[in-house]
Amino acid sequence: MKWTDIQDIAIALAEAHPDIDPQTVRFSDLYRWTLALEGFNDDPKRSGEKILEAIQAAWIEEADG
């Protein structure tokens, strides 16, 4: 997975952290958890606030779905 695989990351995070409300997640945790996902292999420096916001929004949508 790469940082641009927003939906795949959101699904993986929802599966890895089922008891977490994604609306309460800090970007620092979101960043670390994304890097720790199995299959994630992008450059950690390529992330940014916009990417993390998009991941969080997709995770919220996934949790509501």
C-alpha positions as CSV (number, residue, x, y, z in Angstrom):
1,M,0.0,0.0,0.0
2,K,1.0,3.6,-0.7
3,W,-0.1,6.8,0.9
4,T,-2.4,7.4,-2.0
5,D,-4.3,4.1,-1.4
6,I,-6.7,6.0,0.9
7,Q,-9.6,3.6,0.9
8,D,-7.4,0.5,1.3
9,I,-5.7,2.2,4.3
10,A,-9.0,3.2,5.8
11,I,-10.3,-0.4,5.6
12,A,-7.1,-1.8,7.0
13,L,-7.2,0.6,9.9
14,A,-10.8,-0.2,10.6
15,E,-9.9,-3.9,10.7
16,A,-6.8,-3.3,12.8
17,H,-8.4,-1.0,15.3
18,P,-12.1,-2.0,15.5
19,D,-12.7,-0.4,18.9
20,I,-11.3,3.0,18.0
21,D,-13.6,5.9,17.1
22,P,-11.8,7.3,14.0
23,Q,-13.1,10.8,14.8
24,T,-11.0,10.9,18.0
25,V,-7.7,9.7,16.4
26,R,-4.8,12.2,16.5
27,F,-2.8,12.5,13.3
28,S,0.3,11.4,15.1
29,D,-1.4,8.1,16.0
30,L,-3.0,7.8,12.5
31,Y,0.5,8.2,11.0
32,R,2.1,5.6,13.2
33,W,-0.7,3.1,12.7
34,T,-0.6,3.5,8.9
35,L,3.1,2.9,8.8
36,A,2.6,-0.3,10.9
37,L,-0.1,-1.7,8.6
38,E,0.9,-5.0,7.0
39,G,1.5,-4.4,3.3
40,F,2.2,-0.7,3.8
41,N,5.5,0.1,2.0
42,D,5.6,3.8,1.1
43,D,8.1,6.4,2.1
44,P,7.1,7.8,5.6
45,K,8.2,11.3,4.4
46,R,5.5,11.3,1.7
47,S,2.7,11.8,4.1
48,G,1.2,15.1,5.0
49,E,-1.8,16.7,6.7
50,K,-4.0,16.5,3.6
51,I,-3.3,12.7,3.2
52,L,-3.9,12.0,6.9
53,E,-7.2,14.0,6.7
54,A,-8.3,12.0,3.7
55,I,-7.4,8.7,5.5
56,Q,-9.3,9.8,8.6
57,A,-12.4,10.8,6.6
58,A,-12.4,7.5,4.7
59,W,-12.0,5.6,8.0
60,I,-14.9,7.5,9.5
61,E,-17.0,6.7,6.4
62,E,-16.0,3.1,6.6
63,A,-16.9,3.0,10.3
64,D,-20.3,4.5,9.6
65,G,-20.9,2.2,6.6
